[in-house]
Amino acid sequence: MGIVERLVPEAPLRPQGGGRRRHGDREVLAAIVFVATSGCTWQQLPTASFGLSGATAHRRFSEWSKVRVWAKLHRVVLDELGTRGELDWTRCAIDSVNTRALKRGT
């Protein structure tokens, strides 16, 4: 998880102290990957297997999405593979999104 550890922001400090222990990033990442690859919902996450609830995994997924962890991770992985010469650019795809401009927008 070395790459991800560099990209994930530090856990916020709780000014009031106490509360439950924050689940580790490694466990949360495993749960997020499980949901993403298995097709289950956050509520269907097997809590016994990961030690955290689907709500916790989803909350951290949302936190990390807001700070663009996934986009940064994608870039780091591409850079690493490119450095190793392991990217096959003949098999790439370009994607785009079209958005209608309402009220004569630019």
C-alpha positions in Angstrom: 0.0 0.0 0.0 3.0 2.3 -0.2 1.7 4.3 -3.1 -1.7 4.8 -1.6 -0.2 5.8 1.8 1.5 8.8 0.1 -1.8 9.9 -1.5 -4.3 9.5 1.4 -4.6 12.6 3.6 -3.8 12.5 7.3 -6.7 11.6 9.5 -8.3 14.7 11.0 -7.7 15.3 14.7 -10.7 15.2 16.9 -10.6 18.3 19.0 -12.9 16.8 21.6 -10.8 13.6 21.8 -12.3 10.2 22.6 -14.6 8.4 20.4 -14.1 5.2 18.5 -10.7 4.3 17.0 -10.5 5.3 13.3 -10.2 2.2 11.1 -6.9 1.9 9.3 -6.5 3.0 5.7 -5.4 -0.5 4.7 -8.6 -2.1 5.9 -10.7 0.6 4.4 -9.0 0.3 1.0 -9.5 -3.4 1.0 -13.2 -2.9 1.6 -13.5 -0.3 -1.1 -11.7 -2.5 -3.6 -14.0 -5.4 -2.6 -17.1 -3.3 -3.2 -15.8 -2.0 -6.5 -14.8 -5.4 -7.9 -17.6 -7.6 -6.5 -20.6 -5.5 -7.5 -22.0 -5.6 -4.0 -23.5 -2.5 -2.4 -21.9 -0.7 0.5 -24.7 -2.2 2.8 -23.8 -5.7 1.6 -20.1 -5.4 2.6 -19.3 -8.4 4.8 -18.4 -6.6 8.0 -17.0 -9.7 9.6 -14.4 -10.0 6.8 -13.2 -6.4 6.9 -13.8 -5.3 10.4 -15.7 -2.2 9.3 -19.2 -1.4 8.1 -20.2 -0.5 4.6 -21.1 3.0 5.9 -17.6 3.5 7.1 -16.1 2.3 3.9 -18.4 4.6 1.9 -17.7 7.6 4.1 -13.9 7.2 3.6 -14.5 6.6 -0.1 -16.3 9.9 -0.3 -13.6 11.7 1.7 -10.9 10.3 -0.5 -12.9 11.2 -3.7 -13.2 14.8 -2.6 -9.5 15.2 -2.3 -9.0 13.3 -5.7 -7.1 10.3 -4.2 -8.4 8.1 -7.1 -7.3 10.5 -9.9 -3.9 10.9 -8.2 -3.5 7.1 -7.8 -4.4 6.6 -11.4 -1.7 9.1 -12.5 1.0 7.6 -10.2 0.3 4.1 -11.4 0.5 5.2 -15.1 3.7 7.1 -14.4 5.2 4.0 -12.7 4.2 1.7 -15.5 5.5 4.2 -18.0 8.9 4.4 -16.2 9.1 0.6 -16.3 8.2 0.5 -20.0 5.1 -1.6 -19.2 2.5 0.6 -20.9 1.1 -0.4 -24.2 -0.2 2.8 -25.7 -1.5 1.0 -28.7 -4.3 -0.3 -26.5 -5.5 3.0 -25.0 -8.9 4.6 -25.4 -9.8 8.3 -25.3 -13.1 9.1 -23.6 -15.0 12.4 -23.6 -18.2 13.8 -22.2 -20.6 16.1 -24.0 -22.7 18.5 -22.0 -25.5 20.6 -23.4 -25.1 24.3 -22.8 -28.4 25.6 -21.5 -29.5 29.2 -22.1 -26.9 29.8 -24.7 -24.0 29.0 -22.4 -20.5 29.1 -23.6 
